[in-house]
Amino acid sequence: MSARLSDELRKTIKKRNVPIVKGDKVRVMRGEYYGKEGKVTMIDYKHYKIGMEGIMVKKPSGKEKAIPIHPSNVMITELKLTDERRKKTLGR
């Protein structure tokens, strides 16, 4: 499940898109939440959706749940590079 990179990251990494990981910072580029930024908190491979902090809905029980967003509607603005394998594949 990949998303496109911002122009700055695209120049440094020399790739157009990379797989999304929990902890990446993304910006919504389409839809009702256009312009909102936040970290990825949930990845749902079954329904092909991601959840972000800051885009939540309050349930009747009082708990908050992330609103699912399709990864094609977001742009990665900051990568989480704590994983050695990911550092290696991105050439850093």
HELIX and SHEET records of a PDB file:
HELIX    1   1 ASP A    7  ILE A   13  1                                   7    
HELIX    2   2 PRO A   71  ASN A   73  5                                   3    
HELIX    3   3 GLU A   84  THR A   89  1                                   6    
SHEET    1   A 6 ASN A  17  PRO A  19  0                                        
SHEET    2   A 6 SER A   2  LEU A   5 -1                                        
SHEET    3   A 6 VAL A  74  GLU A  78  1                                        
SHEET    4   A 6 LYS A  25  VAL A  28 -1                                        
SHEET    5   A 6 GLU A  37  ASP A  44 -1                                        
SHEET    6   A 6 LYS A  49  MET A  52 -1                                        
SHEET    1   B 2 MET A  56  LYS A  58  0                                        
SHEET    2   B 2 GLU A  64  ALA A  66 -1                                        
END                                                                             
